[in-house]
């Protein structure tokens, strides 16, 4: 399965008319944020983001949401990243519980 399968577009951002338009938007947004839509890893294609966690935060800023929850709350490997610490701080979630180590 491709990495973009766990992401859905928030209805407030969804002005696509059909499934092809939706898929095209998803591919474009993932690539704009330097995240491989198939493998899920960080791939430096442009200068919009500098790390994988920045890429996922970029995707969220474009109206996509991860079905398991925000990456800064559910992805163990990103939890202590300074970008996620700042993200939680801005939202009053600085004391959020650490996710389980092996959640994907």
Jmol script that loads the backbone (N, CA, C; Angstrom):
load data "model"
ATOM      1  N   UNK A   1       0.827  -1.203   0.000  1.00  0.00           N
ATOM      2  CA  UNK A   1       0.000   0.000   0.000  1.00  0.00           C
ATOM      3  C   UNK A   1       0.865   1.257   0.000  1.00  0.00           C
ATOM      4  N   UNK A   2       0.381   2.293  -0.623  1.00  0.00           N
ATOM      5  CA  UNK A   2       1.182   3.520  -0.656  1.00  0.00           C
ATOM      6  C   UNK A   2       1.013   4.317   0.623  1.00  0.00           C
ATOM      7  N   UNK A   3       1.997   5.177   0.877  1.00  0.00           N
ATOM      8  CA  UNK A   3       2.044   5.950   2.124  1.00  0.00           C
ATOM      9  C   UNK A   3       0.917   6.958   2.222  1.00  0.00           C
ATOM     10  N   UNK A   4       0.416   7.425   1.100  1.00  0.00           N
ATOM     11  CA  UNK A   4      -0.635   8.446   1.141  1.00  0.00           C
ATOM     12  C   UNK A   4      -1.997   7.857   1.496  1.00  0.00           C
ATOM     13  N   UNK A   5      -2.098   6.531   1.573  1.00  0.00           N
ATOM     14  CA  UNK A   5      -3.387   5.890   1.849  1.00  0.00           C
ATOM     15  C   UNK A   5      -3.937   6.239   3.223  1.00  0.00           C
ATOM     16  N   UNK A   6      -3.079   6.526   4.197  1.00  0.00           N
ATOM     17  CA  UNK A   6      -3.539   6.858   5.536  1.00  0.00           C
ATOM     18  C   UNK A   6      -3.916   8.319   5.708  1.00  0.00           C
ATOM     19  N   UNK A   7      -3.897   9.086   4.639  1.00  0.00           N
ATOM     20  CA  UNK A   7      -4.186  10.520   4.703  1.00  0.00           C
ATOM     21  C   UNK A   7      -5.486  10.831   3.984  1.00  0.00           C
ATOM     22  N   UNK A   8      -6.290  11.704   4.586  1.00  0.00           N
ATOM     23  CA  UNK A   8      -7.555  12.122   3.996  1.00  0.00           C
ATOM     24  C   UNK A   8      -7.560  13.646   3.924  1.00  0.00           C
ATOM     25  N   UNK A   9      -8.277  14.168   2.963  1.00  0.00           N
ATOM     26  CA  UNK A   9      -8.385  15.612   2.795  1.00  0.00           C
ATOM     27  C   UNK A   9      -9.561  16.135   3.605  1.00  0.00           C
ATOM     28  N   UNK A  10      -9.302  17.132   4.435  1.00  0.00           N
ATOM     29  CA  UNK A  10     -10.332  17.775   5.239  1.00  0.00           C
ATOM     30  C   UNK A  10     -11.385  18.357   4.294  1.00  0.00           C
ATOM     31  N   UNK A  11     -12.634  18.165   4.617  1.00  0.00           N
ATOM     32  CA  UNK A  11     -13.720  18.623   3.738  1.00  0.00           C
ATOM     33  C   UNK A  11     -13.657  20.119   3.442  1.00  0.00           C
ATOM     34  N   UNK A  12     -13.138  20.903   4.371  1.00  0.00           N
ATOM     35  CA  UNK A  12     -13.042  22.346   4.149  1.00  0.00           C
ATOM     36  C   UNK A  12     -12.063  22.675   3.019  1.00  0.00           C
ATOM     37  N   UNK A  13     -11.127  21.778   2.737  1.00  0.00           N
ATOM     38  CA  UNK A  13     -10.141  21.997   1.685  1.00  0.00           C
ATOM     39  C   UNK A  13     -10.474  21.248   0.395  1.00  0.00           C
ATOM     40  N   UNK A  14     -11.472  20.397   0.455  1.00  0.00           N
ATOM     41  CA  UNK A  14     -11.772  19.522  -0.677  1.00  0.00           C
ATOM     42  C   UNK A  14     -12.717  20.187  -1.667  1.00  0.00           C
ATOM     43  N   UNK A  15     -12.134  20.750  -2.715  1.00  0.00           N
ATOM     44  CA  UNK A  15     -12.952  21.320  -3.783  1.00  0.00           C
ATOM     45  C   UNK A  15     -12.764  20.531  -5.074  1.00  0.00           C
ATOM     46  N   UNK A  16     -12.356  19.260  -4.934  1.00  0.00           N
ATOM     47  CA  UNK A  16     -12.179  18.402  -6.093  1.00  0.00           C
ATOM     48  C   UNK A  16     -13.531  17.875  -6.537  1.00  0.00           C
ATOM     49  N   UNK A  17     -13.647  17.597  -7.808  1.00  0.00           N
ATOM     50  CA  UNK A  17     -14.916  17.147  -8.360  1.00  0.00           C
ATOM     51  C   UNK A  17     -15.005  15.631  -8.503  1.00  0.00           C
ATOM     52  N   UNK A  18     -13.863  14.989  -8.685  1.00  0.00           N
ATOM     53  CA  UNK A  18     -13.899  13.543  -8.868  1.00  0.00           C
ATOM     54  C   UNK A  18     -12.650  12.896  -8.274  1.00  0.00           C
ATOM     55  N   UNK A  19     -12.615  11.598  -8.322  1.00  0.00           N
ATOM     56  CA  UNK A  19     -11.525  10.838  -7.713  1.00  0.00           C
ATOM     57  C   UNK A  19     -10.172  11.139  -8.357  1.00  0.00           C
ATOM     58  N   UNK A  20     -10.152  11.341  -9.671  1.00  0.00           N
ATOM     59  CA  UNK A  20      -8.887  11.660 -10.344  1.00  0.00           C
ATOM     60  C   UNK A  20      -8.324  13.003  -9.880  1.00  0.00           C
ATOM     61  N   UNK A  21      -9.187  13.987  -9.733  1.00  0.00           N
ATOM     62  CA  UNK A  21      -8.773  15.306  -9.247  1.00  0.00           C
ATOM     63  C   UNK A  21      -8.234  15.206  -7.825  1.00  0.00           C
ATOM     64  N   UNK A  22      -8.918  14.426  -7.005  1.00  0.00           N
ATOM     65  CA  UNK A  22      -8.498  14.207  -5.613  1.00  0.00           C
ATOM     66  C   UNK A  22      -7.106  13.556  -5.585  1.00  0.00           C
ATOM     67  N   UNK A  23      -6.913  12.513  -6.385  1.00  0.00           N
ATOM     68  CA  UNK A  23      -5.627  11.808  -6.431  1.00  0.00           C
ATOM     69  C   UNK A  23      -4.526  12.726  -6.950  1.00  0.00           C
ATOM     70  N   UNK A  24      -4.829  13.536  -7.958  1.00  0.00           N
ATOM     71  CA  UNK A  24      -3.838  14.479  -8.483  1.00  0.00           C
ATOM     72  C   UNK A  24      -3.434  15.494  -7.419  1.00  0.00           C
ATOM     73  N   UNK A  25      -4.411  16.003  -6.663  1.00  0.00           N
ATOM     74  CA  UNK A  25      -4.118  16.955  -5.585  1.00  0.00           C
ATOM     75  C   UNK A  25      -3.252  16.296  -4.519  1.00  0.00           C
ATOM     76  N   UNK A  26      -3.580  15.062  -4.175  1.00  0.00           N
ATOM     77  CA  UNK A  26      -2.820  14.349  -3.160  1.00  0.00           C
ATOM     78  C   UNK A  26      -1.361  14.165  -3.611  1.00  0.00           C
ATOM     79  N   UNK A  27      -1.149  13.721  -4.829  1.00  0.00           N
ATOM     80  CA  UNK A  27       0.216  13.545  -5.337  1.00  0.00           C
ATOM     81  C   UNK A  27       0.971  14.864  -5.358  1.00  0.00           C
ATOM     82  N   UNK A  28       0.311  15.914  -5.832  1.00  0.00           N
ATOM     83  CA  UNK A  28       0.960  17.226  -5.907  1.00  0.00           C
ATOM     84  C   UNK A  28       1.331  17.732  -4.513  1.00  0.00           C
ATOM     85  N   UNK A  29       0.402  17.643  -3.568  1.00  0.00           N
ATOM     86  CA  UNK A  29       0.662  18.136  -2.218  1.00  0.00           C
ATOM     87  C   UNK A  29       1.785  17.352  -1.545  1.00  0.00           C
ATOM     88  N   UNK A  30       1.778  16.035  -1.677  1.00  0.00           N
ATOM     89  CA  UNK A  30       2.847  15.229  -1.089  1.00  0.00           C
ATOM     90  C   UNK A  30       4.192  15.600  -1.704  1.00  0.00           C
ATOM     91  N   UNK A  31       4.238  15.738  -3.009  1.00  0.00           N
ATOM     92  CA  UNK A  31       5.500  16.089  -3.676  1.00  0.00           C
ATOM     93  C   UNK A  31       5.936  17.508  -3.319  1.00  0.00           C
ATOM     94  N   UNK A  32       4.989  18.429  -3.215  1.00  0.00           N
ATOM     95  CA  UNK A  32       5.322  19.806  -2.804  1.00  0.00           C
ATOM     96  C   UNK A  32       5.960  19.830  -1.418  1.00  0.00           C
ATOM     97  N   UNK A  33       5.576  18.870  -0.581  1.00  0.00           N
ATOM     98  CA  UNK A  33       6.086  18.811   0.795  1.00  0.00           C
ATOM     99  C   UNK A  33       7.280  17.860   0.934  1.00  0.00           C
ATOM    100  N   UNK A  34       7.800  17.375  -0.194  1.00  0.00           N
ATOM    101  CA  UNK A  34       8.965  16.477  -0.217  1.00  0.00           C
ATOM    102  C   UNK A  34       8.726  15.127   0.445  1.00  0.00           C
ATOM    103  N   UNK A  35       7.506  14.650   0.441  1.00  0.00           N
ATOM    104  CA  UNK A  35       7.200  13.318   0.958  1.00  0.00           C
ATOM    105  C   UNK A  35       6.825  12.430  -0.225  1.00  0.00           C
ATOM    106  N   UNK A  36       7.492  11.289  -0.320  1.00  0.00           N
ATOM    107  CA  UNK A  36       7.193  10.327  -1.369  1.00  0.00           C
ATOM    108  C   UNK A  36       5.787   9.775  -1.112  1.00  0.00           C
ATOM    109  N   UNK A  37       4.840   9.987  -2.030  1.00  0.00           N
ATOM    110  CA  UNK A  37       3.469   9.546  -1.789  1.00  0.00           C
ATOM    111  C   UNK A  37       3.322   8.027  -1.780  1.00  0.00           C
ATOM    112  N   UNK A  38       4.304   7.316  -2.274  1.00  0.00           N
ATOM    113  CA  UNK A  38       4.228   5.856  -2.329  1.00  0.00           C
ATOM    114  C   UNK A  38       5.028   5.209  -1.200  1.00  0.00           C
ATOM    115  N   UNK A  39       6.259   5.646  -1.015  1.00  0.00           N
ATOM    116  CA  UNK A  39       7.111   5.064   0.015  1.00  0.00           C
ATOM    117  C   UNK A  39       6.979   5.733   1.361  1.00  0.00           C
ATOM    118  N   UNK A  40       6.546   6.975   1.375  1.00  0.00           N
ATOM    119  CA  UNK A  40       6.321   7.694   2.607  1.00  0.00           C
ATOM    120  C   UNK A  40       7.523   8.426   3.165  1.00  0.00           C
ATOM    121  N   UNK A  41       8.701   8.191   2.615  1.00  0.00           N
ATOM    122  CA  UNK A  41       9.888   8.835   3.158  1.00  0.00           C
ATOM    123  C   UNK A  41      10.102  10.234   2.619  1.00  0.00           C
ATOM    124  N   UNK A  42      11.042  10.910   3.235  1.00  0.00           N
ATOM    125  CA  UNK A  42      11.419  12.260   2.842  1.00  0.00           C
ATOM    126  C   UNK A  42      12.317  12.184   1.610  1.00  0.00           C
ATOM    127  N   UNK A  43      11.976  12.919   0.576  1.00  0.00           N
ATOM    128  CA  UNK A  43      12.760  12.966  -0.651  1.00  0.00           C
ATOM    129  C   UNK A  43      12.928  14.430  -1.020  1.00  0.00           C
ATOM    130  N   UNK A  44      14.139  14.916  -0.965  1.00  0.00           N
ATOM    131  CA  UNK A  44      14.384  16.342  -1.237  1.00  0.00           C
ATOM    132  C   UNK A  44      14.214  16.613  -2.726  1.00  0.00           C
ATOM    133  N   UNK A  45      13.066  17.182  -3.095  1.00  0.00           N
ATOM    134  CA  UNK A  45      12.783  17.508  -4.495  1.00  0.00           C
ATOM    135  C   UNK A  45      12.751  19.012  -4.720  1.00  0.00           C
ATOM    136  N   UNK A  46      12.499  19.764  -3.652  1.00  0.00           N
ATOM    137  CA  UNK A  46      12.428  21.218  -3.752  1.00  0.00           C
ATOM    138  C   UNK A  46      12.821  21.792  -2.398  1.00  0.00           C
ATOM    139  N   UNK A  47      12.649  23.048  -2.202  1.00  0.00           N
ATOM    140  CA  UNK A  47      13.113  23.686  -0.968  1.00  0.00           C
ATOM    141  C   UNK A  47      11.991  24.050  -0.008  1.00  0.00           C
ATOM    142  N   UNK A  48      10.851  23.395  -0.113  1.00  0.00           N
ATOM    143  CA  UNK A  48       9.727  23.716   0.775  1.00  0.00           C
ATOM    144  C   UNK A  48       9.931  23.191   2.197  1.00  0.00           C
ATOM    145  N   UNK A  49      10.586  22.044   2.328  1.00  0.00           N
ATOM    146  CA  UNK A  49      10.792  21.433   3.641  1.00  0.00           C
ATOM    147  C   UNK A  49      12.201  20.858   3.709  1.00  0.00           C
ATOM    148  N   UNK A  50      12.715  20.709   4.928  1.00  0.00           N
ATOM    149  CA  UNK A  50      14.081  20.230   5.110  1.00  0.00           C
ATOM    150  C   UNK A  50      14.182  18.913   5.864  1.00  0.00           C
ATOM    151  N   UNK A  51      13.064  18.349   6.289  1.00  0.00           N
ATOM    152  CA  UNK A  51      13.101  17.081   7.015  1.00  0.00           C
ATOM    153  C   UNK A  51      11.760  16.366   6.846  1.00  0.00           C
ATOM    154  N   UNK A  52      11.735  15.103   7.224  1.00  0.00           N
ATOM    155  CA  UNK A  52      10.507  14.328   7.100  1.00  0.00           C
ATOM    156  C   UNK A  52       9.387  14.911   7.971  1.00  0.00           C
ATOM    157  N   UNK A  53       9.717  15.278   9.198  1.00  0.00           N
ATOM    158  CA  UNK A  53       8.678  15.828  10.069  1.00  0.00           C
ATOM    159  C   UNK A  53       8.145  17.152   9.508  1.00  0.00           C
ATOM    160  N   UNK A  54       9.018  17.975   8.950  1.00  0.00           N
ATOM    161  CA  UNK A  54       8.558  19.216   8.302  1.00  0.00           C
ATOM    162  C   UNK A  54       7.653  18.892   7.128  1.00  0.00           C
ATOM    163  N   UNK A  55       7.981  17.832   6.403  1.00  0.00           N
ATOM    164  CA  UNK A  55       7.157  17.412   5.271  1.00  0.00           C
ATOM    165  C   UNK A  55       5.754  17.030   5.708  1.00  0.00           C
ATOM    166  N   UNK A  56       5.663  16.242   6.781  1.00  0.00           N
ATOM    167  CA  UNK A  56       4.339  15.847   7.267  1.00  0.00           C
ATOM    168  C   UNK A  56       3.558  17.026   7.829  1.00  0.00           C
ATOM    169  N   UNK A  57       4.246  17.939   8.492  1.00  0.00           N
ATOM    170  CA  UNK A  57       3.565  19.149   8.975  1.00  0.00           C
ATOM    171  C   UNK A  57       3.091  19.995   7.791  1.00  0.00           C
ATOM    172  N   UNK A  58       3.866  20.014   6.726  1.00  0.00           N
ATOM    173  CA  UNK A  58       3.477  20.718   5.500  1.00  0.00           C
ATOM    174  C   UNK A  58       2.199  20.110   4.911  1.00  0.00           C
ATOM    175  N   UNK A  59       2.146  18.783   4.869  1.00  0.00           N
ATOM    176  CA  UNK A  59       0.957  18.104   4.348  1.00  0.00           C
ATOM    177  C   UNK A  59      -0.260  18.468   5.181  1.00  0.00           C
ATOM    178  N   UNK A  60      -0.087  18.458   6.508  1.00  0.00           N
ATOM    179  CA  UNK A  60      -1.204  18.836   7.374  1.00  0.00           C
ATOM    180  C   UNK A  60      -1.632  20.280   7.126  1.00  0.00           C
ATOM    181  N   UNK A  61      -0.688  21.161   6.850  1.00  0.00           N
ATOM    182  CA  UNK A  61      -1.030  22.566   6.599  1.00  0.00           C
ATOM    183  C   UNK A  61      -1.786  22.750   5.286  1.00  0.00           C
ATOM    184  N   UNK A  62      -1.691  21.776   4.388  1.00  0.00           N
ATOM    185  CA  UNK A  62      -2.410  21.841   3.111  1.00  0.00           C
ATOM    186  C   UNK A  62      -3.812  21.238   3.216  1.00  0.00           C
ATOM    187  N   UNK A  63      -4.220  20.865   4.445  1.00  0.00           N
ATOM    188  CA  UNK A  63      -5.580  20.378   4.642  1.00  0.00           C
ATOM    189  C   UNK A  63      -5.716  18.877   4.756  1.00  0.00           C
ATOM    190  N   UNK A  64      -4.617  18.134   4.731  1.00  0.00           N
ATOM    191  CA  UNK A  64      -4.673  16.685   4.867  1.00  0.00           C
ATOM    192  C   UNK A  64      -4.555  16.316   6.333  1.00  0.00           C
ATOM    193  N   UNK A  65      -5.199  15.247   6.730  1.00  0.00           N
ATOM    194  CA  UNK A  65      -5.035  14.761   8.098  1.00  0.00           C
ATOM    195  C   UNK A  65      -4.734  13.273   8.076  1.00  0.00           C
ATOM    196  N   UNK A  66      -3.853  12.873   8.990  1.00  0.00           N
ATOM    197  CA  UNK A  66      -3.473  11.486   9.135  1.00  0.00           C
ATOM    198  C   UNK A  66      -4.578  10.799   9.915  1.00  0.00           C
ATOM    199  N   UNK A  67      -5.068   9.686   9.419  1.00  0.00           N
ATOM    200  CA  UNK A  67      -6.237   9.052  10.021  1.00  0.00           C
ATOM    201  C   UNK A  67      -6.001   8.585  11.454  1.00  0.00           C
ATOM    202  N   UNK A  68      -4.752   8.410  11.875  1.00  0.00           N
ATOM    203  CA  UNK A  68      -4.453   7.991  13.248  1.00  0.00           C
ATOM    204  C   UNK A  68      -4.291   9.184  14.184  1.00  0.00           C
ATOM    205  N   UNK A  69      -4.248  10.381  13.629  1.00  0.00           N
ATOM    206  CA  UNK A  69      -4.083  11.588  14.421  1.00  0.00           C
ATOM    207  C   UNK A  69      -2.911  12.407  13.925  1.00  0.00           C
ATOM    208  N   UNK A  70      -2.696  13.597  14.474  1.00  0.00           N
ATOM    209  CA  UNK A  70      -1.582  14.446  14.043  1.00  0.00           C
ATOM    210  C   UNK A  70      -0.237  13.741  14.253  1.00  0.00           C
ATOM    211  N   UNK A  71       0.658  13.841  13.279  1.00  0.00           N
ATOM    212  CA  UNK A  71       1.934  13.125  13.350  1.00  0.00           C
ATOM    213  C   UNK A  71       2.724  13.488  14.601  1.00  0.00           C
ATOM    214  N   UNK A  72       2.603  14.702  15.089  1.00  0.00           N
ATOM    215  CA  UNK A  72       3.362  15.116  16.277  1.00  0.00           C
ATOM    216  C   UNK A  72       2.806  14.516  17.564  1.00  0.00           C
ATOM    217  N   UNK A  73       1.648  13.880  17.480  1.00  0.00           N
ATOM    218  CA  UNK A  73       1.069  13.225  18.653  1.00  0.00           C
ATOM    219  C   UNK A  73       1.086  11.703  18.548  1.00  0.00           C
ATOM    220  N   UNK A  74       1.109  11.169  17.341  1.00  0.00           N
ATOM    221  CA  UNK A  74       0.988   9.713  17.195  1.00  0.00           C
ATOM    222  C   UNK A  74       2.250   9.025  16.677  1.00  0.00           C
ATOM    223  N   UNK A  75       3.189   9.754  16.118  1.00  0.00           N
ATOM    224  CA  UNK A  75       4.411   9.135  15.591  1.00  0.00           C
ATOM    225  C   UNK A  75       5.528   9.257  16.624  1.00  0.00           C
ATOM    226  N   UNK A  76       5.900   8.142  17.219  1.00  0.00           N
ATOM    227  CA  UNK A  76       6.905   8.109  18.283  1.00  0.00           C
ATOM    228  C   UNK A  76       8.221   8.742  17.841  1.00  0.00           C
ATOM    229  N   UNK A  77       8.674   8.437  16.635  1.00  0.00           N
ATOM    230  CA  UNK A  77       9.993   8.926  16.201  1.00  0.00           C
ATOM    231  C   UNK A  77      10.039  10.437  15.979  1.00  0.00           C
ATOM    232  N   UNK A  78       8.886  11.080  15.846  1.00  0.00           N
ATOM    233  CA  UNK A  78       8.855  12.527  15.660  1.00  0.00           C
ATOM    234  C   UNK A  78       8.541  13.282  16.946  1.00  0.00           C
ATOM    235  N   UNK A  79       8.136  12.578  17.982  1.00  0.00           N
ATOM    236  CA  UNK A  79       7.607  13.215  19.186  1.00  0.00           C
ATOM    237  C   UNK A  79       8.563  14.249  19.788  1.00  0.00           C
ATOM    238  N   UNK A  80       9.864  13.928  19.854  1.00  0.00           N
ATOM    239  CA  UNK A  80      10.840  14.838  20.460  1.00  0.00           C
ATOM    240  C   UNK A  80      11.509  15.783  19.465  1.00  0.00           C
ATOM    241  N   UNK A  81      11.130  15.695  18.203  1.00  0.00           N
ATOM    242  CA  UNK A  81      11.692  16.596  17.205  1.00  0.00           C
ATOM    243  C   UNK A  81      11.313  18.029  17.579  1.00  0.00           C
ATOM    244  N   UNK A  82      12.258  18.962  17.507  1.00  0.00           N
ATOM    245  CA  UNK A  82      11.954  20.358  17.881  1.00  0.00           C
ATOM    246  C   UNK A  82      10.739  20.946  17.150  1.00  0.00           C
ATOM    247  N   UNK A  83      10.527  20.557  15.904  1.00  0.00           N
ATOM    248  CA  UNK A  83       9.360  21.061  15.162  1.00  0.00           C
ATOM    249  C   UNK A  83       8.056  20.577  15.802  1.00  0.00           C
ATOM    250  N   UNK A  84       8.050  19.317  16.272  1.00  0.00           N
ATOM    251  CA  UNK A  84       6.846  18.783  16.922  1.00  0.00           C
ATOM    252  C   UNK A  84       6.675  19.352  18.315  1.00  0.00           C
ATOM    253  N   UNK A  85       7.765  19.544  19.023  1.00  0.00           N
ATOM    254  CA  UNK A  85       7.675  20.159  20.344  1.00  0.00           C
ATOM    255  C   UNK A  85       7.050  21.546  20.212  1.00  0.00           C
ATOM    256  N   UNK A  86       7.508  22.316  19.238  1.00  0.00           N
ATOM    257  CA  UNK A  86       6.947  23.653  18.988  1.00  0.00           C
ATOM    258  C   UNK A  86       5.484  23.563  18.560  1.00  0.00           C
ATOM    259  N   UNK A  87       5.163  22.583  17.710  1.00  0.00           N
ATOM    260  CA  UNK A  87       3.785  22.389  17.239  1.00  0.00           C
ATOM    261  C   UNK A  87       2.860  22.128  18.425  1.00  0.00           C
ATOM    262  N   UNK A  88       3.274  21.235  19.339  1.00  0.00           N
ATOM    263  CA  UNK A  88       2.452  20.926  20.516  1.00  0.00           C
ATOM    264  C   UNK A  88       2.351  22.134  21.442  1.00  0.00           C
ATOM    265  N   UNK A  89       3.451  22.854  21.584  1.00  0.00           N
ATOM    266  CA  UNK A  89       3.467  24.041  22.445  1.00  0.00           C
ATOM    267  C   UNK A  89       2.458  25.083  21.946  1.00  0.00           C
ATOM    268  N   UNK A  90       2.425  25.323  20.639  1.00  0.00           N
ATOM    269  CA  UNK A  90       1.509  26.302  20.049  1.00  0.00           C
ATOM    270  C   UNK A  90       0.042  25.927  20.269  1.00  0.00           C
ATOM    271  N   UNK A  91      -0.221  24.636  20.436  1.00  0.00           N
ATOM    272  CA  UNK A  91      -1.597  24.159  20.588  1.00  0.00           C
ATOM    273  C   UNK A  91      -1.966  23.806  22.019  1.00  0.00           C
ATOM    274  N   UNK A  92      -1.064  24.110  22.950  1.00  0.00           N
ATOM    275  CA  UNK A  92      -1.329  23.809  24.354  1.00  0.00           C
ATOM    276  C   UNK A  92      -1.275  22.329  24.674  1.00  0.00           C
ATOM    277  N   UNK A  93      -0.526  21.580  23.888  1.00  0.00           N
ATOM    278  CA  UNK A  93      -0.443  20.132  24.065  1.00  0.00           C
ATOM    279  C   UNK A  93       0.942  19.690  24.515  1.00  0.00           C
ATOM    280  N   UNK A  94       1.676  20.581  25.155  1.00  0.00           N
ATOM    281  CA  UNK A  94       3.060  20.291  25.517  1.00  0.00           C
ATOM    282  C   UNK A  94       3.163  19.100  26.469  1.00  0.00           C
ATOM    283  N   UNK A  95       2.138  18.830  27.260  1.00  0.00           N
ATOM    284  CA  UNK A  95       2.159  17.695  28.181  1.00  0.00           C
ATOM    285  C   UNK A  95       1.414  16.473  27.631  1.00  0.00           C
ATOM    286  N   UNK A  96       1.228  16.417  26.314  1.00  0.00           N
ATOM    287  CA  UNK A  96       0.551  15.271  25.700  1.00  0.00           C
ATOM    288  C   UNK A  96       1.345  13.996  25.983  1.00  0.00           C
ATOM    289  N   UNK A  97       0.652  12.883  26.195  1.00  0.00           N
ATOM    290  CA  UNK A  97       1.364  11.632  26.466  1.00  0.00           C
ATOM    291  C   UNK A  97       2.162  11.176  25.241  1.00  0.00           C
ATOM    292  N   UNK A  98       3.318  10.595  25.529  1.00  0.00           N
ATOM    293  CA  UNK A  98       4.179  10.083  24.469  1.00  0.00           C
ATOM    294  C   UNK A  98       3.497   8.874  23.817  1.00  0.00           C
ATOM    295  N   UNK A  99       3.479   8.803  22.475  1.00  0.00           N
ATOM    296  CA  UNK A  99       2.862   7.645  21.817  1.00  0.00           C
ATOM    297  C   UNK A  99       3.684   6.375  22.052  1.00  0.00           C
ATOM    298  N   UNK A 100       3.065   5.246  21.806  1.00  0.00           N
ATOM    299  CA  UNK A 100       3.780   3.978  21.927  1.00  0.00           C
ATOM    300  C   UNK A 100       4.918   3.937  20.918  1.00  0.00           C
ATOM    301  N   UNK A 101       5.979   3.235  21.284  1.00  0.00           N
ATOM    302  CA  UNK A 101       7.203   3.251  20.486  1.00  0.00           C
ATOM    303  C   UNK A 101       7.019   2.714  19.071  1.00  0.00           C
ATOM    304  N   UNK A 102       6.197   1.730  18.867  1.00  0.00           N
ATOM    305  CA  UNK A 102       6.146   1.095  17.561  1.00  0.00           C
ATOM    306  C   UNK A 102       4.901   1.401  16.762  1.00  0.00           C
ATOM    307  N   UNK A 103       4.309   2.567  16.982  1.00  0.00           N
ATOM    308  CA  UNK A 103       3.197   2.977  16.117  1.00  0.00           C
ATOM    309  C   UNK A 103       3.774   3.525  14.833  1.00  0.00           C
ATOM    310  N   UNK A 104       3.095   3.311  13.741  1.00  0.00           N
ATOM    311  CA  UNK A 104       3.595   3.763  12.436  1.00  0.00           C
ATOM    312  C   UNK A 104       2.834   4.950  11.927  1.00  0.00           C
TER     313      UNK A 104
END
end "model"
wireframe off; spacefill off
backbone 0.3
color backbone group
